[in-house]
Amino acid sequence: MLDIGGRPHAVACRDGEESRVRLLGAMLAERWPVADRAAGGSVPNARCCSWH
């Protein structure tokens, strides 16, 4: 579970990739406040990122 912008996100990955996913989540969380302000603030139920 990644916490980005104060919201939990369930993310699946292959075995052994957990540390990489946590690192990427931390990078997103670190940049989220700036991106959120640039976008005009949080919009309820909006999706900022898409995982494929």
C-alpha positions as a LaTeX table, in Angstrom:
\begin{tabular}{lrrr}
\hline
Residue & $x$ (\AA) & $y$ (\AA) & $z$ (\AA) \\
\hline
Met1 & 0.00 & 0.00 & 0.00 \\
Leu2 & 1.42 & 3.37 & $-1.02$ \\
Asp3 & 0.30 & 6.63 & 0.58 \\
Ile4 & 0.41 & 9.47 & $-1.94$ \\
Gly5 & $-1.25$ & 12.78 & $-1.29$ \\
Gly6 & $-2.80$ & 11.44 & 1.88 \\
Arg7 & $-4.62$ & 8.69 & 0.01 \\
Pro8 & $-3.78$ & 4.99 & 0.12 \\
His9 & $-3.13$ & 3.20 & $-3.17$ \\
Ala10 & $-2.92$ & $-0.56$ & $-3.51$ \\
Val11 & $-0.21$ & $-1.48$ & $-5.98$ \\
Ala12 & 0.68 & $-4.97$ & $-7.15$ \\
Cys13 & 4.12 & $-6.03$ & $-8.34$ \\
Arg14 & 6.14 & $-9.12$ & $-9.07$ \\
Asp15 & 8.05 & $-10.90$ & $-6.34$ \\
Gly16 & 11.30 & $-9.08$ & $-5.62$ \\
Glu17 & 10.08 & $-5.71$ & $-6.94$ \\
Glu18 & 8.64 & $-4.49$ & $-3.64$ \\
Ser19 & 11.57 & $-2.23$ & $-2.78$ \\
Arg20 & 11.45 & $-0.61$ & $-6.23$ \\
Val21 & 7.71 & 0.05 & $-5.90$ \\
Arg22 & 8.25 & 1.56 & $-2.45$ \\
Leu23 & 11.02 & 3.78 & $-3.87$ \\
Leu24 & 8.81 & 4.94 & $-6.74$ \\
Gly25 & 5.95 & 5.57 & $-4.30$ \\
Ala26 & 8.24 & 7.68 & $-2.12$ \\
Met27 & 9.32 & 9.68 & $-5.17$ \\
Leu28 & 5.69 & 10.34 & $-6.11$ \\
Ala29 & 4.77 & 11.24 & $-2.52$ \\
Glu30 & 7.70 & 13.66 & $-2.33$ \\
Arg31 & 6.63 & 15.46 & $-5.51$ \\
Trp32 & 2.88 & 15.32 & $-4.84$ \\
Pro33 & 2.52 & 18.64 & $-2.93$ \\
Val34 & 4.08 & 20.65 & $-5.77$ \\
Ala35 & 2.07 & 18.83 & $-8.43$ \\
Asp36 & $-1.13$ & 19.24 & $-6.42$ \\
Arg37 & $-0.60$ & 23.00 & $-6.03$ \\
Ala38 & 0.24 & 23.37 & $-9.73$ \\
Ala39 & $-2.99$ & 21.57 & $-10.62$ \\
Gly40 & $-5.04$ & 23.89 & $-8.42$ \\
Gly41 & $-5.44$ & 21.61 & $-5.42$ \\
Ser42 & $-7.01$ & 18.25 & $-4.79$ \\
Val43 & $-10.10$ & 17.23 & $-6.65$ \\
Pro44 & $-12.12$ & 14.57 & $-4.80$ \\
Asn45 & $-12.23$ & 11.19 & $-6.56$ \\
Ala46 & $-9.85$ & 12.37 & $-9.31$ \\
Arg47 & $-7.15$ & 10.01 & $-10.50$ \\
Cys48 & $-3.74$ & 11.57 & $-10.79$ \\
Cys49 & $-1.87$ & 8.50 & $-11.86$ \\
Ser50 & $-2.65$ & 5.40 & $-13.83$ \\
Trp51 & $-0.96$ & 2.04 & $-13.23$ \\
His52 & $-0.98$ & $-0.46$ & $-16.07$ \\
\hline
\end{tabular}
